[in-house]
């Protein structure tokens, strides 16, 4: 058996026992901001946690949830041995050599009998761990696996498809300097997403020269701070945005100079917006025309505008159209590539592909956007006798049996597969349906990072050193992938020997040898992460073998953003890579000028083409598109997955971290409760077309009549046999999805509420 990769974490833990005041640098893993943290250790426990003032992005900021991270590291039950499912359904602990040998043989069997494209991959990390997933591509290439998905395909693929048509890639808002900030289906006070979120929101609210507009059916904490709250009826955001845009056109609040100099096809868009019946759309979304006009004029006359759309609309009806209309708000008013506006940005590596073409899945013809199959379609691609159905699944650092719509169908799909392999820290709801479970080290027991490099003009990246050695019996994901690839014989010994010899000579000879291999054998590119891990990885300091893939990404930055990289203080790719390895509080890897923003636009003449035919058709069709999806049997709209003060993603498999709302109450309007004979603290049954659950009632006038919400992060089946709160995807419906991107309607589930 190969020994697990070791590092200096044991020494750090020992030092902390002798020197209790020692603070160790790391970062939060609960949202994409990944705020820098300082942690004091008491053995393997996190004794104290606070923000890291030296962090390049968060500068000491953190929220209350990060302070509870010991409940991730030391709460719940960890796996410490690979598990194999026996014919009777029970699990047997096996050693790593046996697990790797058997899993590799089973994967080869599926590939040889049905083709590698029948092996589906899901996951690759969550809000805090992407480094392991960076090595998964080599295994998929070796197996011939073509289809994959992640949680992004539940959220962002429609927006990404719109971005590909317009600016060519992701854009980010400069909320720190924007005169007007617009939050659409987004409550950053709870869900964050903006660096130093609450500080920025409070600064906006206190500045009389600045404004905040919130479009949300719920009176959220962010709405409390806003100058204008457009409290739309649930699911009617598209009509609200169309009316705002029509007012901008009718009242001539457009930036004509910007449109002339930097866009094309504007007249096609303006013609469609001139046809919008503003009064009718205001009536449909439930917002008075005069309030819409006030908001439109605030946007249209501001010196700068930044917007942020999130799950409240991206998991609701018309989500891709909403993304388009949101971006037209700032494009028609010229709010791009300027301080306080919307910006493109560099990437260490893109999280998804940005393309306009739509591939189709092999069985159902579902749209594959950004390289990802829609999550709602995965079960449908399995539960069929179609010859091209998926036969096996690898799931890494994800729990789709709990997180994807219609858990009942997804569990059935897992059970229908010939092989399921799960890589995770715990026996999750998905792992319980696996044939093999491979136990991973926690996010604080290995070198780790995320690729949420989403900022402009200064973009940052943070490679986190391990605080602790891996729990005995667990391995970092890169090592798991490496062992599987060794067993598969994916790379010849000759190639490995050549690169190992070059690595001993230094980075420059190594780069030349690697380039020569790429020139001779194009397949080398697909296996590059594994080659780097096996050859460059052992030469890296402090056991940072898993960081080897970042050397290639530093080369990418040097090729695609050379001037911005040098402005950030890195003379070449190796200097950047060394800074990443040494930067315990993160590193700024690019610094752009505002003029550089146009370099990111890939279209001819750097002009942004505003017309997307499919979405202009959807805009014109709003006149006849249903704005409501409830019925007499299911008269409520359930928003499944609301972010609250003490909710987080389900890597917390320990309910004791919550200080408030321990059961995850159903929030509803007091008038609805009175009509149903329910009071605060009563038990209510929530029923949808897919399932039913009982929960506690919380009354609040933040919710509109007819609109109820349940929080994210509950409903896990814990080792002691208990389940706290509602498992939301026992209620959600996989058939309710966006017509273009296939993203789910988690925030718009027709439901019935009754006393339990």
Buried (B, 14 or more C-beta within 10 A) or exposed (E): EEEBBEBBBEEBBEEBEEEEEBBBBBBBBBBBBBBBBBBBBEEBEBEBBBBBEBBBBBBBBBBEBBBBBBBBBBBBEBBEBBBBBEEEEEBEBBEBEEBBBBBBEBBBBBBEEBBBBBBBBBBBBBBBBBBBBBBBBBBBBBBEBBBBBBBBBBBBBBBBBBBBBBBBBBBBBBBBBBBBBBBBBBBBBBBBBBBBBBBBBEEBBEEEEBBBBBBBBBBBBBBEBBBBBBBBBBBBBBBBBBBBBBBBBBEEBBBEEBBEEBBBBBEBBBEBBEEBBBEBBBBBBBBEBEBBBBBBBBBBEBBBBBBBBBBBBBBBBBBBBBBBBBBBBBBBBBBBBBBBBBBBBBBBBBBBBBBEEEBEBBBBEBBBBBBBBBBBBBBBBBBBEEEBBBBBBBBBBBBBBBBBBBBBBBBBBBEBBBBBBBBBBBBBBBBBBBBBBBBBBBBBBBBBBBBBBBBBBBBBBBBBBBBBBBBEBBBBBBBBBBBBBBBBEBBEEEBBEBBBEBBEEEBEEBBEBBEEBEEEEEEBEBBBBBBBBBBBBBBBEBBBBBBBBBBBBBBBBBEBBBEBBBBBEBEBBBBBBBBBBEBBBBBBBBBBEBEBBBBBBEBEEBBBBBBBEBBBEBBBEBEEBEBBBBEEEBBBBBBBBBBBBBBBBBBBBBBEBBEEBBBBBBBBBBBBBEEBEBEEEBEBBBBBBBBBBEBBBBBBEBBBEBBBBBBBBBBBBBEEEEEBBBBBBBBBBBEBBBBBBBBBBBBBBBBBBEEB
